Amino acid sequence: MQGRIVGKVKRVNGPVLTASGITDAQMMELVHVSDLGIVGEIVKLREGEATIQVYEDATGIRPGDNIYGSGMSLSAELAPGLIGNIYDGIQRPLEELRKLSGDFIGKGIAASAVDHEKLWHFVPSVSVGDRVHKGSVIGTVQETERVEHRVMIPPSVEGELTVVNMVPEGDYTVTDQLALVSSDAGKTTVVQMLQYWPIRVPRPVADHADLRTPLVTGLRVIDTLFPLSKGGTVAIPGGFGTGKTMTQHSVAQWCDADIIVYIGCGERGNEMTDVLREFPHLIDPRTGLSLMQRTILIANTSNMPVSAREASIYTGITMAEYYRDMGYNVAIMADSTSRWAEALRELSGRMEEMPAEEGFPAYLPTRIAQFYERAGHMKTLGGSEGSVSVIGAVSPPGGDFSEPVTSHTKRFVRAFWGLDRSLASARHYPAISWLDSYSEYIDEVKDWWNSHSQDKWYQNRQKIMELLQKEVRLQQIVKLVGPDALPDSQNFILEVCSLFKTAFLQQNAFDEIDRYCSIEKQTKMLSIILRYYELGSEAIQKGVPMVKIRRLQVVQDITKMRFNISNENADEIDKLELKLERSIMQLGSLYDEQ
């Protein structure tokens, strides 16, 4: 076993060990336990004793087994080769583990996160004598057909730097020396493609940038009603079967992020199996290539070691920050943070810490905040801009949004896409409730949206939200006295809102046309529905019965426009609007004559 002996096992309590005889160890140090080589991390230190959480099954560990220190924290390997790979919670490549131990992961099995023997074609972008600094890009590697990997000076290097040696263009491994840089203080640093970074430490940035650009998902209910900025944070809470995972899948496939990091944190094995089978076959709509050309998957199912589940989201967000530092926009799908919180609860209980609400540790809000605060739109050390957007699913027991994980998450995110069980039961997908959901990014993305919608988006969004609020009040009256008690003008509000839900908010992920909706098409669809409300209200004031308006053929065409009009032919909606105006004007003229 490599490494120095720092102590011996004293007590085993599931994945939590007590060690004695600790002589030379530090907080959060990565250790290997026993000759099995089981990976662990020191989480508590006392005089001569330490508490260690291990990231594998602890079966076979005995009191008296040696503990070997590594001198470093649990860190992620960062280099070309991450994209397209599938990892467990501590960044072990599952395909490599399968080759080493078969279908079941053996104890102490280890493999590098990236292939240290593979050759990558490196193209330098600096020369000897150039002045650089930490975060500077010194060259590029074509990691996939979609992603250009930018090799950077490690952010741990201090001072102004000068390139004193540089390799020529050619093929190199991730551990080969690419450059030597010297600081003004005379310290020389070797630069290679491979970096290590502690997963619980945010990577440094130069500054924060404004969140002005939305993450376009192609889902109308999100983009139009509850937008998310690039670099923003959002929670997707919902009970079992409401569509959290499917919503994240749709966002992952269709959003305009450059890189996707999908973290299956404590999810059911069958769900993760579907993800692992389907993602390689999904086609990126922007390039026509496999979605895996810009995706990293972390699979940590509910039956895998609970400690690795706790580490998995930090592993994922560290890789996301690495690509952000290259200037990419990265989207993280964390599914689900409730399972991660349950891992915290189990580990806290085994360490005999004082429990708080529902048995969760008292530091649960702090851990949730630390995770979501690593999102943002940043000015990188290299001088570019990149973002990390965090989309976290929450699985409240029984769909109770007042439970601790959901309620604390709401404190630290700025958008909330609440899933409604009644909508899911009615086969309304995405089942995002327009009453419970909200977004605090509306004012920030307003200028971008208006510039892409002829200054219509913000005003139209306000109008439709007002109609939906009116509909809630009218539905309460209908439940008491029935729809016949309402005048046509108010019944028409119910009619328009029903049309909006059917023709706009619902989206079919399996339909070739409807599964993705462009910004132009979304804008035009909302405009024609509001135009229908305006023209219909005017006609009703002239005495036209609502039933006559509802039976117009053009209204049926509006209902079906999401299936019949493609993104490329969005101008067809303008023709449909002209047809709507003519139809209602003709109907109104008949009653004018009477």
N, C-alpha and C positions, 0 to 999 in steps of 0.2 A: 504494500500500500504506500503510495507516494504521500509526502507531507510529514510534518512533525507531529508527535503525539502531544496533545494538549490536555488530556484528561482521560478518565474512564467512566463508563456507564455505571450509574448508581441505581437508577430506577427507570422502569419502562411503563408508561401510561398511554397506550395507543401510539399516536404519532408524536407525543410529547415525552421527551426524555429528561431525566435529571442526571447531570454529570458531576463528578467530584474530582478533586485533585487538579483543578484548573489552574494552570501556571502561566500560560502565555497565549491568551485568546482575547478577542475584542468583540464588542457588540455587533451583531448582524454579520459575523464572520461565517463564511461557507465552510462546513466541515464534512468529513466522511466518517461514518460510524461503523465500527467493527471491520473485520476483514472482508465482509460482504461489500463494503464501499457504498453504503446507503447514504444518499445526499441529505444534508440537514443544514440548519441555520441557527446560530445562537441568538435567542430572543430575550434572554434575561441573564444577568450576571450578579452573583453575590460573592462573598469572600470564599474563595476556593470552590464554589459551586456555580453551575450554569444550567439554564433551561434551554433545551434544543428542540426545535420542531423539525421533523424529518419529512421529506417530500415523497417517500415511498412507503410501502407496507413495512411496518416495523417487526413483523413476525420473524423470529430467529435471532433478534438482538437480545443479549443477556447482560446482566450486571457483571461488570469487570471487563467488558469489551473495550478495546482502545478507541479513542476519538482522535482523528487526524485533522489538523488545521490546514487551511489553504492560504491564509494571509490576505484573502480578498472577500468582498461581499458577493452575494448571489448576483451574477451579472449576465447580461445578454451579449451574445456574440453578434456583432454587427459588421456585415460585409456583403459583397455580391453573392447571390444564391439564396437569399431569404424568400424572395417572391416566388410563389408557386409551391412553396413547401408547406407541410402539415406538421405542427409541433404539439407536444404536450404542454402542461402548465409551466414547466421549467425549461422550456425551449429545447427539448430533446426531439430530434426528427423521428416521427413515428415510423416512417418507411424504413429508415436505417435500423431502428430498434427491432422491427419485425424480421429483418434479415439476420440480426444477431441472436434473437431469442424466440422466434416463431410468433404464433398468434397471441401469446400472452407475454407481457413484459416481465422479464426476470429481475431479480433484486440486484441492485448495483450496476445495472447495464447503463453504459454511458456512450454517447456519440456526439461528435461536434455538430453544432447547429448548421454549419456550412461546410462544404467539402473543401478540405485544406489541400487536396491534391489537384483539383480541377484548375485548368489554365483559363484565364480571362484575358481578352485583348484590351490592353491599357493604352489610352491615348493621352499623353501629357498635355497640360494646358499652361504650364509655367516653365521657366528656364532657369538655369543656374544664375544666381545674382538677383533674381526677383525678390521683392519684399512681400511677405505674406504674413498672415496672423492666424490665430486659432479659428477654425471654421472655414478657412479659405479652401476653395476647390483647386486641386493640383492636377486633376485629370479625370477622364471618364472611362467607364466600362459599359458596354451594352448588355445589361443584365437580362432583359427579355426584349422581344420585338417592340413592346410598348414602353418600357422603362429604361431610361439612361441613368446608370448609377454614377453618382458624382463622388469621387474619392476626396475626402476632406482631411485637413489637419485636425487632429484630435482636439476637442474643446478643453482638455486638461492642460494643454501646453500654455505656458505663460510668456508674456513679453512680445516685443516686436521680433519678427523672424526673418531670416535670409535663407534662401535656398542655396545650399552649398554643393549638392549633388543631385542629379536627376537621371533616371533611367530613360533610354529611348523608347519609342513606341514598340510594343511587342506583347507577347503572351507571358503572363505571370500568375503565380498562385497568390492566394489572399495573404500568405505569410511572407512573401518576398519583399525585400526592401525596395521601395519605389523612389524614395527621396530622403535626403538628410537636410534638416533645417537647423539653423543655429540661432540662438537668441543673442541679443546684444550683451547679455551677461556671460556669454561664452558656453552656455549649455547646448549640447547637440542632441536632437531628437530624431529617431528613425521613424519614418512614415511608411505604413503599409496599408493594404486595403482593409485588413481586419482591425476592428476596435472592440474593446470591452467596456460596458457601461453598467453600473449598479442599477438594478431595475427599480428600486424604490427612490432613486434620486432623479428629479427632473433634469433633463439636459438643458444647459444654459442657452439663453437667447440674448440678442442685443436690446430688443424692446418689443412692446406690444403694438400691434397695428389695429386700425379700426375694423370692425366687423360690418363691412358695407356690402359684401357680395353674398347672395343666398347660395346654399347648397341645393342645386336644382335636382329634384328626385324623380320628376315625371309623374308623381302622384298628386292629383289635383287638390285633394283635401289638405295635403301638407303644403304644397307650393303656394296655393292661393290663399288659404285661410290661416295656416299656422306655420309660416316659413321658418327655416333654420339657416342661420348664417354659416359660412365657412369659418370654422374655428369656434362654433357654438356648441352648446350642450343641450341635450333633450332626454327626457325619460319617456319610456313607453310602458306604462303599467297596464295590467289586465289579468283577469282570471284565466284559468285553464281553458284552452280552446278558443280564445278570442282573437288569436292571430298575431301575437307578438313576433314570433319567429318568421312568419311569412312576410310581415311588414318589413322586417329587417332584411330579408332576402331580396325583396323588391327594391328597397333603397340601395342595397349593395350592388345589384345588377345595373340599375338605371341612373344612379346619381352621377354627377359630373366630377367626383373626386378622382384624383390621379391614382391613388393607392387605397385598397380596402384591407383592413385588418379585422377578421371575424374571430371573436373569442367565444367559444362554446364553454361557458363556465358552469360546470355542475349540471348540465342539461341531460335529459334522458338519452340513453344510448341510441335508441332508434331515430331520434331527431338528428343527432350528430352524424349518424350513418347516412341519412338523407342528404345532409349538407355535403359530406365528403364524396358522395356519389354524384350529386347534381352539379356542384360548383365547377368541376372540370369540364362538364358538358355545356355549361351556360356560355352564350356568346356575348362578348362585349359589343353593344350596339354601335359604338363609335368607331371601332376598328375592325369588326368582323372576326376578331381573334378570340381565343378562349378567355373567359373571365379570370382564370388563374394566372394570366399574364400580368395581372396587376393586383393579385390577392395573396394574403398570407392567412393561413387558417391555424387556430389554436384549438385543439380538441381536448377538453378535460371533462369527461363525463361524470355523472353522479356517483358511479361506483369506483372511480379512481381515487387515489389518496387525497384526503381532504386538505392537507397543507398545500399541495400543488395547486388546488383550486384557488386558495387564497392568494397564491403568487401569480396566477395566470393573467389577471388583468394588468398587473404591473409589467409583466413580460410583454404583453401586447402593446401597451402604450409607450414603452421604451422603444420598440421597433418603429412605431408610428412617429415618434419624435425624431428618430434618426432620418427617416425619409422627409419629414418636415424640414429638417436642417438643410436638405439638398434643394429646398424650394418647392416641394410638392405639396398639394392639398390632399390630406389623408383623412379618411373616415373610419372610425372604429365602431364596430357593432359588438357590444358586450351583452351576451345572452346567457344567464341573466345575473344581475347584481344581487338579487335576492339569494341565489345559491351561494354566491361569494360571501354575503353577510352571514349565512348559516354556517359556513366554514369558520368564519371569525368567532361565531358563538360557540361552536364545538371546541375550538382550540382554547378559547378563553375559559370555558368550563373545565377543561382538563388541566389548565394552569391554575385553577382554583381562584380566579379573579372574581371580584364582586360583580354580580350581574345587574343590569339595568332593565329597561323596558323589555318585556317578553323574553327575558333571558339573554338578550344581546349585550355585548360589553358596553361599558360606559363610553368608550372611545369610538363607537360606531359612526356618529356624525363626523368626527374628525377624519376617519378613514375614507368615508364617502366624499368629503370635501377635497381631500388630498388627491383623489382619483380624478374628479371632474375639473379641478383647478389646473390640471395639466393640459387641458384643451386650450385652444386659443389661436388667433391669427397673429403670427409673430414675424418680426424682422430678425432674420437669422444672423449668426456671427459672421457668415460668409457674405453678407450684404444683400441677400435675396429675401423674398417673403414666402412663407409657407404656413400651413394651418393644420391643426388636428381637431376634427369634429368628433364629439363623443355621443353616440346614440345608445343609451343604456336601457335594456328591457328590465322591468321589475315584475316579479310574480307574487303579488300579495295573496296570502291564503284566503280563499273564498271571495277574491275580488275586492277586499276591504282596503280602500285607499288610505285609511287612517292608521294602518299598522306602521311600525317604526321605520322600516326601510323606505317605504313610499313617502311618508311624511318628511323624513329627513332629506331624501333625495330632492324633493320639491324645493327645499331651501337653497339648494346649490346648483340647480339647473334653471335655465331661462326659457325653456320651452317644455310643453307637457302635452303629449299625444295620448290622452286617456282612451283606452279601449272599452267599449260598452258591450256587455254580454247580450243584452236584448238585440242589439244590432247584429252581432255575430249569429245569434239564433235565427234571425230573420234573413240570414245569408246576405247581409249588407257588408261588403268588404271594399276597402279597408274599414274595419269597425271602429274608426276613430270618432269619438263623440264630439260634435260641434258645440255642445253645451259645457262639457267638462274640460276641454282642451284650451290651451292658450299659447301664445308666443310673445315674448318680450323683444323680439328682433324686428317687429313690424316697422317701427320708425327708422331703424338703422338700414333696412333693405329697401325702404320706400323709394328712394331716388333711383336705385338700380331698376326696380320693378317698373316704375313709371316711365323710365327711359326705354324700356322694352315693351311698353304697352300703350304708347301715345298718351301718357299721363292719365290712364284710365284705372289702373289697378287699385290704387289706394282708395279712391272714391267708390269704385264698384264693390270692393271688399266691405267697406263700411255699410253700404246699402244692403247687401245680402245678409250681413250679420244682424242688422236692425230688423229685417224681415223674419229671420229665424227666431229672434227674441219675441217679436210680435206673435209668431206662430205658437210659441210656448203658452203665452197668456190665452190665446184663442182656443187652444186645445183643452185648457182647463175649463173654459166655458162650455165647449162642446160636450165634455164628459158630464157636465151637470144638466144641460138643457137640450143637447142634441144639435146637429149642424143646421137643422131647419130654422132654428131661432136666430141664426146670424144672417145679416144682409149679404147680398152678393159681393159687395165690396170687401167684406171681411172673409167670406168663403173663398174669394179669389186669392187672398194671401195664403190660405192653406193650400190651395191648388198650386200656386207658384212654388211654394216651399217643397211640396211633394215632388214637383217636376225637377227642382234643383237637386234634391236628394237622389232621384232616380237617374237623371241625365248627367249629373256633374259629380256628385260626391262618390257614387259607386264606381268601381273600376274593376274590370275583369283581367286578372293577371295572365289568363290563358288565351286571351283574344289578341290576334296579331296586331290589330290597330289600337285597341283600348289599353293595352298593358303599359304603354308609355305615352304621355301627353306632353307635347312641346309647350313652351311658354306662349307662343303665338296662338296656338289652338286653345289653351286654357283661357287666355284673355278674351278671345272671340266667343267662346262658349258662355262665359259668365256674362258678357255684354248682351248676347241675344236673349238670355233668360231674363235679365233685367229689363230689356226692351219689351219683351212679352208682358212683363208686369205693368210697365208704363202705358203701353198701348191698350192693354186689356182693361186697366183701371179707367182710362178715358172713355172707352167704349161702354163700360158698365154705367158710368155717369150719364151717358146719353140714353140709357135705357136698354142696352143690349143685354139679354140674359147670359149669365156666366156659362150655362150649359152649351150655348151656341158657340162661344169662344173656345171652350174646351174641346169641342168636337171638330174643330178645323183640322184639315189634313196636315197643315204646316206644323201644328203642335205635335203631331205624331212624328213628324220628321225631326223636330228638335229633340224629342225623347230618344231617337235612335242615332243622333249625330255622332255620338261617341264611338259607335261601331262603323258607321257608314262613311265618315269623313276622316281621311288620314291626315297625319301631321303635315305631309307635303302639300296637301290640297286644302289647307285651312281657310283659304279664300272662299271656298264653297260656303262657309258659314255666313259670309257677307251676302251672298246670293240668297241664302235661306232667310236672312233678316229682311231683305227687300221683299221676298215672298210673304213674310209675316206681316209686314206693314201694309202691303196691298190687300191681303186677305181680311185683316181687321178693319181697314178703311172701307172696303166694300161692304162688310157686315154693318159697320156704323152708318154708312150712307143709306142702307135699307131702312134703318130705324129713324134716320133724319127725315126721310120722305114720309114716314108714317106720322 
